[in-house]
Amino acid sequence: MPAPALRRRVLLAAAATPLAVSGLAMPAVGRAQSGAWPNRPVRIVVAFGTGGGTDITTRLIAPRLSEILGQPVVIENRPGAGSTIGADHVAKSPPDGYTFLLATLSTTGIAVGLYPNLPYDPAKDLVAVAPTVYVPIGLGITTAGWNVRTLPEFIAALKARPNGYTFGSAGIGTTGHIASANFLRQQGLQAEHAPYRNPGQTYAALTAGEIQFTHDIPSLLKPFHDAGRARVLFVASPERSPLMPEVPTVTEAGLEDYKAYSWYGIFGPAGLPQPIVARMAAAIDQALGDAAVTARLNEIGTPAMRGWSPERFSQYVKDEIVLWGPLTRASGARVE
């Protein structure tokens, strides 16, 4: 299937002097080269379609990032194959500081376990620059002709009809796909998977009763939950989501040792000069610290991950690959 047409949006802002941030002070060599980079627009490839959490949060941060860097930031959506098309494109791009990737857990740890012939190595072909947000995941079910109201009722319904129900996701290998697959494996259940091209298609199917459940971020589940067109059974976070305080946590709902989360972060191609990595990381952290950006990220239930050095983020990504590669393989999900 051909990849969707690329969508570009240039976000322009006035130039501003980059500032060092706590824990991410720019090294002297970075300051020395600050006049040389960036001197033209910086592109961030979002490896997912428009309208989802990755797209929304990146476009939220981009205007402030443009101001800090003093150059336009171009957002380019390049979805497909569970975000691996966009990731492979950036991995093979010149490491000149003008092409970055917005990637997630599904682009890194999940992809390693899902694709036996992954065209890039996320630990070697990409440079971890900075995380942006942490993303808890919730379980939403249809209310169209389905009077299931609690997690025990949901599990009982699936047990009564193995492979009789369908779950949807925004694509094979996405966090939503693997979260559902792991849930089914842990509970000894079977259901069919319907991968869609974007969240909009997933929710159209969910509210029409064409699929019975999906795992997704609270901000996308909330409007349908509030309207009674879907029902969120839990959010997999330590505390209740401020977006839906009436919805139980996964532990309150009765599940132990169940993980369903993601994170978003900025990466560059291998070989990206360290001064550029340091400056971009500092700029991202500063953008995340903007009061308006912070408030909006909290409103949509994706809190900022601030104060991370590139070294810390790089080790975190490696640890996530070690954790989620085996979990993904154990889920039974696989793409040849």
HURAVEN-V22537 format. One record per backbone hydrogen bond with DSSP energy under -1.0 kcal/mol. NH is the residue of the N-H (numbers start at 1). CO is the residue of the C=O. If there is no record, write none. Layout:
BEGIN
NH,CO  NH,CO
END
This chain:
BEGIN
9,75  11,73  24,21  31,27  32,28  33,29  36,33  37,33  42,72  43,98  44,74  45,100  46,76  47,102  56,52  57,53  58,54  59,55  60,56  61,57  62,58  65,61  66,62  67,63  68,64  69,65  70,66  73,11  74,42  75,9  76,44  77,7  78,46  84,81  85,80  87,83  88,84  89,85  90,86  91,87  92,88  93,90  96,94  100,43  101,267  102,45  103,265  110,105  112,108  113,109  114,110  115,111  118,115  124,121  125,121  127,268  129,266  130,266  132,264  134,303  135,262  137,260  138,216  139,234  140,214  141,231  142,212  145,143  154,150  155,151  156,152  157,153  158,154  159,155  160,156  163,190  164,161  167,192  168,213  169,194  174,171  178,174  179,175  180,176  181,177  182,178  183,179  184,180  185,181  186,182  187,183  189,184  192,165  194,167  196,169  202,198  203,199  204,200  205,201  206,202  207,203  208,204  209,206  210,205  211,205  212,166  213,166  214,140  216,138  220,217  221,217  222,218  225,221  226,222  227,223  228,225  229,224  230,224  231,141  233,139  235,248  236,137  237,235  247,244  250,235  253,249  254,251  255,250  262,135  264,133  265,103  266,130  267,101  268,127  270,125  272,269  277,273  278,274  279,275  280,276  281,277  282,278  283,279  284,280  285,281  286,282  287,283  288,284  289,285  290,287  294,290  295,291  296,292  297,293  298,294  299,295  300,296  301,298  302,297  305,132  313,309  314,310  315,311  316,312  317,313  318,314  319,315  320,316  321,317  322,318  323,319  324,320  325,321  327,323  328,324  329,325  330,326  331,327  332,329  335,114
END
